Amino acid sequence: MIMVVMKFGGSSVANAERIRSVIDIVKTQLDKKPVLVLSAMGDTTDFLLEAGKGAFQKSEVCIEQIEKLHLDTLKKLKLPDMAKKEISALFEELKRLLSGIALIREMTPRTKDFLVSFGERLSVRIAAAYCNSLGIKAAACDAWDVGFLSDSNFTAAELVKESWKLIPEKINPMLKAGVLPVVTGFIAKDADGNITTLGRGGSDLSATMIAAACNADEAQVWKDVDGILTADPRIVANAKPVEAVSYDEAAELAYFGAQVLHPRAMQPCIKTGTPVRVKNSYNVAAPGTRIIAALDKKSPPVRAITSRRDVTLVDIVSSRMLGQYGFLAEVFSCFSRHKISVDMVATSEVSISLTLDAAQELSEVKKELSRIASVDVKTGMSIVTIVGNVKRSSEILARAFKICQLIGVPVQMVSQGASKVNISFIVNGAEAVDVIKALHMDFFGD
């Protein structure tokens, strides 16, 4: 059975016009037996969180905005009264929840998950009703009704292994009956029946989980960019869409800020080898980027160049530790005690260079480490990352350093990740844009 899973984010279903566009896209693939996964409309999740945080008076303002958006959408899509009754019933439930939050002046993680779930539950009901109004047989499905079972780690829940069996048991009969399932992204239920949310990348994870569990031909994640680009278009105006990347490359690009799936979201498809395609719902003609297990050997050496700004570089040097064991352990134990996460690392016998998030408070760490080493902290740095073919890493390094030399930019630190698909180096933050532009010109022949 041919099957695709199509996931659309909040900006893709932000209003009536966008929902029409989404269903137009879905109509072109009805022969592939699609499953549609949706996020909440526009900024609905943000408004829901704002409503939960504020006093009840503030909640009323936020709810009025959410209610107006959804009721206006129903009207513009010319949906029947039955759809309005279903939406109105959800709003009544939402208002009761907010009244309870306002009364006790407290919002637990469990309550927060229940609160934000309304966004997805509203959007799928509107989209399914619109499909039915066009003669497309569709059913709005809350994720737990199609097999999404999670643990009870509210706000960052993980799906349990039973979901792999439950999801196809629920989805496949609907597809065989000619029904288009319209499923809520981002949410699930635990064994006690409590609503949970799947944390970062949760909506994409919902789509890839359905695709992997049901052995789909492809998971499509529709965003507002033409797939994965060779560089940030805000830096390189003529950045090009990448035709294909491997799972490992996509994970590295996501970590370093590229507009792709969160690494968590790719795990189900990595497990089954299911291809993922990133497409642009605002530019349907663009082919997008395929994320697959392995690439053709003839692919170019570099897939994309990306960066992270506002990074702190810490150089730790101690000649007294030459040949002594325990130096690395002591250094990383110090960061662990202070709950500071380390990103990139480069080491030698007597020195360690590492990068940290700029927001970290380092005064106590520096004081503690100064007992065993000299510590130099540089702020305002940037990580430039080249993601590409590990078998051509020598060529990539040679070209990259030659470019840095030509434009007069000193490299402060170098690291090649364990995944062997990225080469990262540190430069001064003010020089990162020039480096990225020059590298892009060299590797992609502008």
SEVEXMI-833447 format. One record per residue (C-alpha): x, y, z. Coordinates in steps of 0.25 Angstrom, whole numbers, plus 5000, padded with zeros to 4 digits. Example, Ala and Ser with C-alpha at 12.3 -4.5 7.8 and 13.67 -1.06 7.14 Angstrom:
BEGIN
504949825031
505549965029
REM end
This chain:
BEGIN
500050005000
500650134996
500550235007
501150375011
501050455023
500950605021
501250695033
500950845033
501450945043
500751065050
501051165039
500551065028
499151065035
499151205041
497751245035
496651205025
497551245013
498651155018
497751035021
497151045007
498651035001
498950925010
497750835006
498050874991
499450814993
498850695000
497850674988
498950654979
499450534987
498150464990
498550344981
499750324991
498750305003
499250415011
499250435026
499150585030
499850635043
499650775047
500150875057
499350985064
498851105056
499851215055
500251275069
499151195076
500151115085
500751245090
499451305093
499051185101
500351195109
500051345111
498651315116
499151205126
500251295132
499351425134
498251455143
496851415138
496651555132
497851535123
497451395120
496151455115
496851545105
497751435100
496551335098
495751445091
496851455081
496951305079
495451285078
495351395068
496351335059
495751195059
494251245058
494651345046
495351225039
494151145041
493351255034
494351285023
494351135020
492851125020
492751005029
491450955034
490850975048
491350835053
492750885051
492451015059
491850925070
493050835071
493950955072
493051035082
493050905091
494650905092
494651055095
493651035107
494550925112
495751015110
495051125118
494751035129
496250995130
496651145131
495651175141
496251055150
497651115147
497251255151
496551205164
497751125169
498851215163
499651105159
500051035146
500750895148
501450835136
500250735134
499350855134
500250925124
500150805114
498650795115
498550945112
499450955100
498750825094
497550905090
498350975079
498550845071
497150795075
496550915069
497350915056
497050775052
495550785054
495550905045
496450845034
495650715035
494250785034
494850865022
495250735015
493850675017
493250795011
494050774998
493650634997
494950575003
494550475014
495350515026
495450495041
495950585051
496850495061
497450535074
498850465075
498450365086
497250315078
498250265067
499250195077
500150305082
500450255096
501550325104
502250335118
501850435128
503050535126
502050655124
502550755114
503650665109
502950525108
503550415100
502750315093
502750175098
503050045090
501550005090
501350125080
502050045069
500949945069
499750025073
499950135062
499850045050
498649965056
497850095057
498350165044
498350055034
496850015035
496550165033
497450175020
496850045015
495450105017
495850225008
495850315020
496850435021
497350435036
497650575041
498450555053
498950655064
500450675064
501250695077
500250625087
500050485093
499450425106
500150345117
499650205122
498750285132
498050365122
498750495124
499050585112
500550605110
501350685100
502550625092
503550745094
504450805084
504250755070
502950685075
502050715063
503150665053
503350545062
501850515062
501950505046
503250425046
502650325056
501450305048
502250285035
503250195042
502250105049
501350095037
502450065027
502150185019
502850225006
503150355011
502950455022
502850605017
503050715026
502550845020
503150975025
503351115020
504751095013
505051015001
505650905008
507050905014
507951015008
509451025006
509551135016
508651235024
507951325013
508051445022
509551425021
509751375007
508651434998
508751324987
508851204996
508351084989
507350964993
508150834995
507550724988
507850614998
508650595011
508850475020
508150455034
509450485041
509750615032
508250665035
508550645050
509750725050
509150835042
507950835052
508850845064
509650965057
508351045055
507951005040
506451005037
506250855037
505650745046
506050735061
506950615062
505950545072
504950555060
505750475051
506050355060
504750275056
505150285041
506650255044
506150125051
505350085039
506150155027
504850235024
505250355015
504850495020
504550605010
504650755015
503750835006
503250985005
501751005007
501851145001
502651094989
502050954985
502850944972
504150944979
504650794980
505050814994
506150725001
506150575003
506750525016
507250385014
508150275020
509250285010
509650374998
510150344984
511650334984
511750444973
511150554982
511950684984
512850694996
512050795004
510550795006
510350915014
511051025023
510451075036
510851145048
510551175063
510751315068
510951365083
511851255087
512851255098
514251195096
515051145108
516451105107
517051025119
518550995119
519350925130
520750875127
520850815141
519850715136
520750655125
520750505126
519750515138
518450435137
517150505142
517350645136
516150625126
515350565137
515550675147
515250785136
513950715132
513550685146
513650835149
512650865138
511750755142
511650805157
511250945152
510250885142
510950945130
510750875117
512050865108
511850875092
513150855084
514450805090
515850795085
516950735094
518450715095
519350655106
519350785114
518250865109
516750865106
515950965097
514450955098
513251035095
511951075103
510651145102
510951295104
509851295115
510651215124
511151275137
512651245138
513251315150
513251205159
513651105149
514851185145
515251205160
515151055162
515951015149
517051125152
517551035163
518050935153
518251015140
518251155134
516851185128
516551285117
515151315114
514751385100
513351425098
512651475085
513151355077
512451285066
512551135061
512551115046
512150975042
512350905029
511550785027
511950685016
512650555011
513550505022
514350435012
514750565006
515050635019
516550665016
516050735003
515050815011
515950855022
517050895012
516050985004
515451045017
516751085023
517251135010
516051225009
516251275024
517651305021
517251385008
516251475015
517151485028
516351415038
517051335049
516451205053
516351195068
516051045069
515650925061
514850805063
514350685055
513150625061
513050475064
511950465054
513050495044
512050575035
512450715041
513650805042
513550915051
514451035055
514351155063
514551295058
514351435064
512851465064
513051595055
513751515045
512751395043
511951455032
513151485023
513651335026
512251275022
512151365010
513551325005
513351175008
512051175000
512651244988
513751144988
512951014990
511751044983
512351124971
511551254972
REM end
